[in-house]
Amino acid sequence: MSTAVPTDDPLVRERAHLTSSRAALRAMREEVEALDIKDVTANWVNSIVLERQIEDRIKALADLAHTPLFFGRLDYLPPTQHGQRFYIGRRHVHDAHGDPMVVDWRAPVSQPYYQASKKDPRDVGLRRRFGYTGGELTAYEDERLSDPAEEERTSRLLQTEIERPRVGPMRDIVATIQPEQDEIVRADLSGTVCVQGGPGTGKTAVGLHRVAFLLYAHRERLARTGTLVIGPNRSFLQYIEQVLPALGELEVKQATVDDLVAHVEVRGADEAATAVVKGDARMAEVLRRAVWSHVTAPAEPLMVVRGSRRWRVPAHELEEIVRELRERDIRYGAAREALPQRIAHAVLVRMEQAGEAPDDRVQNAVARTAAVKAVVKECWPAVDPARLVLRLLGDADFLAEHAEGVLDADEQKLLLWAKPARSVKSAKWSAADAVLIDEAADLVERTHSLGHVVLDEAQDLSPMQYRAVGRRCTTGSATVLGDLAQGTTPWATGSWEAALTHLGKPEARVEELTAGFRVPSEVIAYASRLLPHMAPGLAPVESVRENPGDFEIRAARPEEADAAVVAACADALRHEGSIGLIAADARIAPLAAALEAAGMACLSPGEETTAESRLTLVPASLAKGLEYDHVVLDEPAAVVDGEPDERTGLRRLYVALTRAVSGLTVVHAAPLPEQLAVPA
């Protein structure tokens, strides 16, 4: 609630409230720092856990100097919320009496800040937005939602915040969340949501804010089960890693799909056709058959000797035990662990029939006898997932046996290594091989499931990769984010229905974001010329930006191509914000040399931009998910030609064209792709 300041100037009053709120946050942090836990912990383990929790709480209460503590205000009409006034911010702040000075944006009382409108004011009399320069409050803007005389208009401060120059890692969008985004952010934890969104629609930010909201609403549950954000590559994760800490959430882990399946060292790469087959969902059946092929029927009866007595279990009874375990819906390894106890129980039945009274200790002792262990080893041997995949890829007969009726002869030939590896360690595993090993590992032992997983740039995953992610949230939910038009792998998904089925979440609802907040209207219109050629039927993004942005196409002579790119970068650096020079991967080395010769330092993707170092040289293959105030795009035709097929090349170009927030300069010496010609 507000703190009264004796002045008629609203801006002075709001600045005073900001000062008071910062002081209150400082007091909250100092109170935690002053905690003495010496007399409240029973042992050193509890002490370490409590100390870590206190450290995390201190970090969460940090006052970030250049991040506004609150960005909005709601004045409720009486009697709703007793007609109170609430300041909406990134975290809760209270005064010495426990009264709120800033309310967390995730609290139910804050939701009308994002959802209220003239048509549906939700009992809000006034919504005030604040403008900041650095950490200083410099402006405000009011919307009187319950005043019929006031027309609904586009927020100038909202536009300014969206278009603010970007330097450093990705920022949160907590101050600019739109109603359709807010509905996704606040969706219930129990359901999986898939967000189809074109460039600049904020799908990544929506996914991250959804994690923050779920941790607020279900903190205890997710603290037990865990949360995970999965991105396409390490550069992307470095770019987004500061969003959740800025919202006060420090415990969310981040990883790539390759990190999840890192059972072996990846040192090799597959041809596209081979990778497509390895990523096909049919491989799951091949692996299932291969794993369970190790189970065989016992050939001999079992004889267990205990003292002077011998206990015999006939082969047909052992076979029945094996068959029952195999028919149960449990993992190979779990069944193997249960087998000796089942056999031992059969022995105990005979002991009881003979008048003995054995207990659990006797059963455990029988299960550990050499005779029982020998039966288990013979009919249910241990399976090493990596060795299994090694054999499938190196033994044509073994592969043919388990791929019969699933993969044809040509597909099997694509899978086989030209020179089989001798061991797991010597094999040059590919990223797709690691996913196969992960599938096999799950057939043997169940993969641990998390409470919630966010999967970004999901359109690029293969069916087998979707299965790998799905194993991490079998008992939890997921937020799937992507754009079918930006699928740039040969195995990219063609529909969300298929992708969600492979993920194990066929019931998930699909939401589409089509309002573009990041990419200027002229830039997105130019990039959208590619859509009919690479993703027909997909709705183009409609930019809501009032500023059309700077857009220019520069033609250069072949011998002056590098110099023209350097000149375009120099021009871009005269403006505020970050600059991304995006080029086909093969063009990165010569452009890096040209920039160095011109005395222009550049960063690599993922390295944090600063006021002194704002230019990043970005291979087109790593551009997805990144954004820059101004983009210089080198040789669009080379970006297309750098991919194995035209559709993938056009999609890669579409990604590169849509990384700009304020301006785009296209530099080319070769003719532009014909798909970029002005539509008829």
C-alpha positions, -999 to 999 in steps of 0.1 A, spaced: 0 0 0 11 36 -6 30 58 18 17 94 21 40 122 10 29 159 15 32 172 -21 9 178 -50 34 165 -76 26 128 -83 61 121 -96 76 133 -64 53 111 -44 60 80 -65 98 86 -62 94 89 -24 75 56 -24 103 41 -44 129 53 -19 109 40 10 104 7 -7 141 3 -14 148 11 23 122 -15 33 138 -41 10 172 -33 25 158 -38 60 143 -72 50 177 -83 37 195 -70 68 171 -89 90 179 -121 73 217 -114 74 214 -109 111 199 -143 118 218 -163 143 212 -201 138 237 -214 164 211 -224 188 184 -237 164 202 -265 146 204 -300 160 234 -311 140 259 -299 114 238 -312 85 208 -291 95 232 -262 100 246 -264 65 211 -267 49 198 -238 69 229 -216 61 224 -224 24 187 -214 26 196 -182 43 222 -174 16 197 -180 -11 172 -158 7 198 -130 9 205 -133 -28 168 -132 -36 164 -100 -16 191 -82 -35 182 -47 -48 193 -45 -84 203 -9 -90 193 -7 -126 161 -29 -123 129 -10 -112 116 -23 -79 81 -17 -91 68 -9 -125 31 -4 -120 3 6 -97 -33 -5 -93 -60 16 -75 -89 -7 -68 -125 7 -66 -143 2 -33 -154 -22 -20 -130 -45 -39 -97 -49 -20 -112 -22 3 -103 3 -24 -66 -1 -17 -37 9 -38 -10 -17 -47 24 -12 -63 33 -41 -86 69 -53 -88 93 -82 -93 91 -93 -57 72 -87 -24 84 -59 -2 69 -51 32 75 -24 58 84 -28 95 47 -36 103 44 -62 77 22 -41 54 30 -45 16 48 -17 -1 54 -37 -33 33 -67 -43 48 -96 -63 36 -95 -99 26 -132 -95 1 -126 -66 -36 -128 -75 -41 -92 -66 -16 -82 -93 -33 -101 -122 -56 -72 -132 -25 -52 -140 -21 -75 -170 -57 -85 -177 -78 -54 -170 -91 -34 -199 -118 -8 -206 -142 -36 -216 -133 -56 -184 -118 -32 -158 -119 -59 -131 -128 -34 -104 -97 -13 -111 -102 24 -111 -67 34 -122 -37 15 -137 -5 35 -136 26 25 -155 61 39 -146 89 48 -168 125 45 -157 160 56 -168 184 32 -152 170 27 -117 155 62 -115 117 67 -118 113 94 -145 77 92 -158 43 77 -153 12 71 -174 -24 66 -162 -53 46 -175 -86 52 -159 -102 20 -167 -136 27 -151 -140 61 -167 -163 57 -197 -152 92 -210 -116 81 -214 -107 63 -246 -85 32 -247 -51 39 -262 -17 23 -267 6 28 -238 35 51 -248 56 38 -218 48 2 -228 61 8 -263 92 26 -250 100 -3 -227 96 -29 -255 118 -8 -278 145 0 -252 180 -7 -265 193 -41 -254 228 -45 -240 237 -75 -219 218 -107 -214 181 -112 -220 158 -90 -199 126 -101 -182 93 -88 -196 75 -86 -163 65 -50 -169 52 -56 -204 34 -90 -203 3 -89 -225 -31 -104 -216 -27 -134 -240 8 -140 -226 -4 -137 -190 -30 -164 -195 -2 -188 -205 21 -177 -177 -6 -184 -151 -19 -217 -166 -23 -245 -140 7 -266 -131 -12 -299 -138 -15 -292 -175 11 -291 -203 10 -261 -226 25 -258 -261 31 -222 -273 35 -217 -311 49 -183 -316 66 -165 -344 97 -143 -340 93 -115 -314 61 -128 -299 78 -134 -265 74 -171 -263 108 -176 -246 100 -149 -220 65 -164 -215 81 -198 -207 106 -183 -182 79 -162 -165 57 -193 -163 84 -211 -144 87 -181 -120 49 -181 -115 47 -218 -109 74 -216 -83 55 -188 -66 22 -207 -67 35 -242 -60 69 -236 -43 68 -265 -18 58 -291 -44 83 -279 -71 110 -277 -44 106 -314 -40 102 -324 -76 124 -299 -93 122 -276 -124 143 -275 -155 147 -251 -185 160 -268 -217 174 -247 -245 189 -254 -279 225 -246 -271 249 -232 -245 250 -198 -261 212 -195 -258 213 -206 -221 239 -180 -213 217 -154 -230 186 -162 -209 203 -172 -176 197 -138 -158 160 -136 -164 149 -159 -135 174 -145 -109 161 -110 -118 127 -123 -107 141 -137 -75 142 -174 -86 177 -189 -81 171 -226 -81 160 -234 -116 184 -256 -135 192 -251 -172 205 -276 -197 205 -286 -234 191 -319 -246 227 -330 -251 234 -324 -214 204 -346 -205 217 -376 -225 254 -372 -218 260 -409 -211 290 -410 -234 314 -385 -249 302 -372 -282 331 -370 -307 314 -378 -340 287 -364 -363 262 -382 -385 252 -375 -421 218 -359 -422 201 -390 -436 216 -412 -408 206 -387 -381 170 -387 -394 168 -424 -390 184 -424 -356 160 -397 -345 129 -416 -358 105 -428 -331 106 -463 -346 141 -467 -330 124 -470 -297 108 -503 -308 142 -515 -321 158 -507 -288 130 -523 -268 133 -555 -288 171 -555 -284 170 -550 -246 144 -577 -239 160 -602 -263 185 -609 -235 158 -627 -215 158 -664 -222 139 -694 -207 158 -714 -180 171 -746 -196 178 -765 -163 160 -770 -130 174 -751 -99 189 -770 -70 195 -750 -38 214 -767 -9 208 -755 27 225 -775 53 217 -812 47 186 -805 26 183 -799 -11 155 -779 -27 146 -784 -63 126 -759 -85 118 -775 -119 127 -756 -152 90 -752 -161 83 -733 -129 114 -711 -134 101 -704 -169 67 -694 -155 84 -669 -130 104 -654 -159 74 -651 -181 53 -634 -154 80 -609 -147 85 -602 -184 47 -596 -189 46 -570 -161 50 -533 -171 82 -527 -153 118 -518 -164 142 -546 -174 165 -538 -145 137 -537 -119 125 -571 -131 160 -585 -130 163 -573 -94 130 -590 -85 138 -623 -102 161 -638 -74 135 -630 -48 108 -647 -68 129 -678 -72 138 -677 -35 101 -675 -27 95 -707 -47 121 -724 -26 105 -711 6 71 -726 -4 88 -760 -6 104 -754 28 70 -746 43 54 -777 27 81 -798 43 72 -784 78 98 -757 81 90 -721 91 114 -699 71 113 -661 74 124 -631 52 160 -636 63 160 -671 49 144 -659 16 171 -632 13 198 -658 20 184 -681 -7 182 -652 -32 219 -646 -26 231 -682 -32 254 -690 -60 228 -713 -76 201 -686 -78 226 -660 -90 237 -684 -118 201 -688 -130 196 -650 -130 228 -645 -149 218 -672 -175 183 -661 -182 182 -624 -173 217 -610 -178 226 -574 -170 224 -550 -199 247 -521 -204 228 -494 -225 259 -481 -243 272 -516 -251 238 -525 -265 237 -495 -289 273 -502 -298 263 -537 -309 233 -525 -328 253 -500 -348 282 -524 -354 266 -558 -359 244 -560 -390 229 -593 -380 219 -581 -345 204 -550 -360 185 -569 -387 171 -593 -361 156 -565 -340 147 -540 -368 128 -566 -389 94 -551 -399 104 -517 -384 132 -504 -405 138 -513 -442 172 -525 -455 183 -491 -467 175 -475 -433 194 -503 -415 224 -497 -438 224 -460 -429 226 -469 -392 256 -493 -394 291 -479 -388 314 -483 -418 341 -495 -392 326 -509 -360 341 -495 -328 359 -519 -305 346 -505 -273 323 -479 -258 352 -456 -250 368 -458 -284 336 -452 -303 330 -419 -320 295 -414 -307 272 -388 -323 246 -366 -305 219 -389 -320 237 -420 -306 236 -405 -271 199 -402 -274 196 -438 -283 217 -448 -253 194 -427 -231 164 -445 -245 180 -479 -238 190 -467 -203 154 -459 -196 143 -493 -207 167 -507 -181 161 -482 -152 134 -456 -150 145 -420 -156 139 -396 -127 109 -373 -134 108 -336 -126 78 -315 -115 80 -291 -145 101 -288 -176 103 -258 -200 114 -269 -235 124 -240 -258 130 -240 -295 112 -274 -295 105 -274 -332 141 -286 -339 139 -318 -318 137 -353 -333 110 -377 -321 137 -396 -301 148 -363 -285 112 -355 -276 110 -389 -259 142 -381 -239 127 -349 -227 93 -365 -220 111 -390 -197 121 -361 -175 85 -351 -169 64 -383 -169 49 -374 -136 51 -337 -141 40 -311 -167 58 -292 -194 58 -259 -212 68 -264 -249 79 -233 -268 86 -231 -305 79 -219 -340 73 -245 -368 86 -219 -393 120 -218 -375 126 -256 -377 162 -258 -391 171 -295 -386 164 -322 -412 143 -339 -385 124 -308 -375 88 -315 -364 60 -309 -389 32 -305 -364 28 -299 -327 3 -328 -324 30 -353 -335 57 -336 -313 35 -337 -282 26 -373 -288 63 -382 -288 68 -361 -257 42 -382 -240 18 -353 -236 -8 -358 -263 -35 -340 -242 -15 -308 -241 -33 -276 -253 -17 -256 -280 -17 -218 -278 -6 -195 -306 10 -161 -302 8 -139 -333 14 -104 -320 50 -94 -325 64 -71 -299 101 -73 -307 106 -73 -345 98 -40 -363 70 -41 -388 91 -36 -420 116 -63 -409 89 -89 -401 70 -81 -433 102 -87 -453 110 -120 -435 74 -132 -439 79 -134 -477 97 -167 -470 67 -183 -451 48 -196 -482 79 -214 -494 89 -231 -461 59 -232 -438 27 -228 -459 -4 -222 -439 14 -208 -409 0 -174 -399 26 -146 -402 35 -125 -372 17 -91 -370 40 -65 -355 23 -42 -329 52 -18 -329 44 17 -339 80 23 -349 85 6 -383 123 3 -376 153 9 -398 155 -15 -428 180 -13 -456 193 -36 -483 229 -29 -496 243 -44 -527 281 -47 -530 306 -59 -556 320 -93 -548 355 -79 -542 341 -54 -518 317 -77 -499 337 -79 -466 344 -42 -466 307 -35 -471 298 -56 -441 324 -39 -419 310 -5 -431 275 -16 -422 287 -26 -387 304 7 -382 271 25 -392 251 3 -368 275 11 -339 266 48 -342 232 38 -327 224 27 -292 222 -9 -282 236 -42 -292 247 -52 -328 246 -87 -342 265 -95 -374 249 -128 -386 265 -148 -414 266 -183 -428 289 -204 -407 314 -207 -436 317 -168 -437 325 -164 -400 363 -168 -403 368 -142 -432 344 -117 -415 363 -121 -382 395 -113 -400 380 -83 -418 367 -69 -385 400 -74 -368 418 -57 -397 394 -27 -393 402 -26 -355 366 -36 -346 365 -60 -317 336 -85 -316 321 -110 -292 310 -146 -297 274 -157 -291 266 -160 -254 293 -135 -243 277 -106 -225 276 -73 -244 286 -42 -225 285 -5 -233 321 -7 -245 317 -40 -265 284 -42 -284 292 -61 -316 287 -99 -317 297 -121 -346 270 -148 -349 271 -180 -370 236 -184 -385 235 -219 -369 236 -203 -334 213 -173 -340 181 -189 -329 166 -174 -298 190 -145 -297 181 -108 -303 200 -76 -310 190 -40 -314 205 -38 -349 213 -68 -371 237 -68 -401 230 -99 -422 257 -110 -445 249 -128 -478 214 -143 -474 221 -167 -503 251 -181 -484 229 -188 -454 205 -208 -475 232 -226 -493 249 -236 -461 220 -260 -452 215 -296 -467 182 -286 -484 164 -255 -496 136 -256 -470 160 -258 -441 181 -231 -457 151 -207 -460 141 -214 -424 176 -206 -413 174 -174 -432 141 -166 -417 156 -169 -382 185 -147 -392 162 -120 -406 141 -118 -375 167 -112 -347 165 -74 -350 147 -52 -324 152 -18 -340 169 -22 -374 182 -46 -401 208 -41 -428 211 -68 -454 245 -68 -473 249 -90 -503 271 -94 -533 255 -126 -546 219 -123 -558 193 -125 -531 172 -157 -529 143 -154 -553 118 -161 -524 126 -126 -511 114 -110 -542 85 -86 -537 53 -106 -536 30 -103 -566 
